[in-house]
Amino acid sequence: YGERDDQYSSGIFGVCNCSVDDKVTSIRLGYNSLVGTIPSELGQLEELETIDLRLNRLSGTIPSEMGNLVKLTELYLEFNSLTGTIPSSLGKLVDLERMFLHNN
């Protein structure tokens, strides 16, 4: 890190963990005031076990593609501005142990 690094800082705090073979296994970007929608492309990260996007300013619906994340065990989307219904595709997530969607 040098003094020039500050100008490239996004101001986003969080962690994205990867497996030994460079597959993304967790995305933890809660508490960042992120604005926008949850990208449907997230459903392509098939090794994801944890998604933590709580306490941001995300809007729109939960993408049905998230039902492709069959290894997902934790989903934290609470305290955003999400609307719509919970996609029925999330019913395919048989390993899901924790899902928090309140205060949307």
C-alpha positions in Angstrom: 0.0 0.0 0.0 1.3 3.4 -0.9 0.0 6.9 -0.6 -1.7 6.7 -4.0 -3.9 3.8 -2.9 -6.4 6.1 -1.2 -7.5 7.6 -4.5 -8.5 4.1 -5.7 -10.4 3.1 -2.5 -14.0 2.3 -3.2 -15.1 2.9 0.4 -16.7 -0.5 0.4 -16.0 -2.8 3.2 -16.5 -6.5 3.1 -15.0 -9.9 2.3 -15.3 -12.2 -0.6 -13.9 -15.6 0.3 -12.7 -18.1 -2.4 -12.0 -21.8 -2.3 -8.7 -23.4 -3.1 -9.7 -23.6 -6.8 -10.6 -19.8 -6.9 -14.4 -20.3 -6.7 -16.2 -17.6 -4.7 -17.7 -19.2 -1.6 -18.9 -16.2 0.3 -19.9 -12.6 -0.3 -20.1 -10.4 2.8 -21.0 -6.8 1.9 -23.4 -5.9 4.6 -23.4 -2.4 6.3 -22.1 -0.6 3.2 -25.1 1.5 2.0 -24.9 -0.1 -1.4 -27.6 1.2 -3.8 -29.1 -0.7 -6.7 -30.5 -4.1 -7.4 -29.2 -7.6 -6.7 -27.7 -8.8 -10.0 -29.2 -11.9 -11.4 -25.7 -13.0 -12.4 -25.1 -13.8 -8.7 -26.9 -17.0 -9.5 -24.0 -18.1 -11.6 -21.6 -18.3 -8.6 -22.6 -21.9 -7.9 -20.1 -22.4 -5.1 -21.5 -19.7 -2.9 -22.3 -20.8 0.6 -23.0 -17.3 2.2 -24.4 -14.1 0.9 -24.6 -11.2 3.3 -26.0 -8.0 1.8 -27.9 -6.8 4.9 -28.2 -3.2 5.9 -27.7 -1.6 2.5 -30.1 0.3 0.3 -30.8 -2.4 -2.2 -34.1 -2.3 -4.1 -36.0 -4.3 -6.6 -36.8 -8.0 -6.3 -34.7 -11.1 -5.2 -33.6 -12.6 -8.5 -35.0 -16.1 -9.2 -31.6 -17.1 -10.3 -30.5 -17.3 -6.7 -32.3 -20.6 -6.7 -29.3 -22.0 -8.6 -27.1 -21.5 -5.5 -27.6 -25.1 -4.3 -24.7 -24.9 -1.8 -26.0 -21.8 -0.1 -26.4 -22.2 3.7 -26.8 -18.5 4.7 -28.7 -15.7 3.1 -28.8 -12.3 4.8 -30.9 -9.6 2.9 -32.6 -7.9 5.8 -32.8 -4.1 6.2 -32.9 -3.1 2.6 -35.7 -1.9 0.3 -36.5 -5.1 -1.5 -40.0 -5.6 -2.9 -42.0 -8.3 -4.5 -42.5 -11.9 -3.5 -39.9 -14.5 -2.4 -39.0 -16.5 -5.5 -40.2 -20.1 -5.4 -36.8 -21.1 -6.8 -35.4 -20.5 -3.3 -37.2 -23.7 -2.4 -34.5 -25.6 -4.2 -31.9 -24.5 -1.6 -32.2 -27.6 0.6 -28.9 -26.7 2.5 -30.1 -23.3 3.5 -29.9 -23.0 7.3 -30.4 -19.2 7.8 -32.4 -16.8 5.7 -33.2 -13.3 6.9 -35.4 -11.1 4.8 -37.2 -8.9 7.4 -37.4 -5.1 7.3 -37.7 -4.7 3.5 
